[in-house]
């Protein structure tokens, strides 16, 4: 059974099917470039300081609910095909006022980034895993979305610098049918021979010349 990481659906799948195949089948990973530590630090501070707060304190346009968990690990039951399962971790979990939950990723990026919609596969994978967990109690995930944080100003004050940002809530429409169709494409690729190295992938170019 194939172990699928939600974080690979945005970049690795899109950029290099060969490297995606090698990771799933043989655990051969591309060298880690790493996220600049400042973004990791900022995201960590944000997640730590919003726990138990209402999401509307951060993004008033979001539906009312309380942050209840950050950086949770998840593993799903097999997907409907029985050929793969989801394994990974998510940023934030919100319990909405109606008792349902929402799974949210924090992105330190420009809110006008047109690629943001491509995170829908990742968020749908989280939804499936939280509603169909391998071991834990299932949750009802009514919404998935992004909180986008992009600094808008910076000011000095008494020996400190203060960053100003307006977080933006971006809800991703739920369409599990589309997600399962995507998973079908992934499983079809993984069931066949390894794709050829990708000419635009620097790791493939390095390995294969």
C-alpha positions, 0 to 999 in steps of 0.5 A: 500500500502506498504511503502518501504525504499531503505536503508532496501534492503541491510541489513534488507531484507538480514539479517532478513525477519521477522524484515523487515516484522514487520517494513513495516506492524507495524513500529516495528524497530530493535534497532538502533545501529547507524553509528559511528559518525566519519563516519557520520561527514566525509561523511557530510563534503565531501558532503558539500564541493563537491557541484557545483563541477565536479564529475571528481574532486573527481573521474576522471574515472566517467562521467563528471557532476556537483553535484547539490544536497545532501541528497535529500528526495524522494517519488515515485508513486506506483510501477508497481504492484500498491502494494507498493511505495518507500520512503527515501532519497539519498546521492548525485545527479549529473547533467551530461553534456548531461542533464541527472542525476545520483544518487550516494551513498557515502560509507566510506568502503573498495573499495574491499568489495565484498558486494558493488554490493548488493547496486544495489537494493537501487540505483535502488529504487532511480532511480525509485523514481526520475523518477516517483516522487509522486509530484516533476518533474521527472528526467532522471536518466542515471547512478547510482553508488557509490563513495567509500572513504577509507583512504590510509594515515595519516600524522601530519602537524603543529598540524593537522592530514591530511587524504589521500584518493583516492575516487573510482567511481563504476558504477552499471549497470542499470537493472530495470527488475531485480529490479522489479523482486526483488520488486515482491519477497518483495511484495509476502513476505509482502502479506503473514503471518509474517515470523518466527523469524530468528535464526541469528538475535540478535533482534529476539533472544532477543524478542523470546528467 
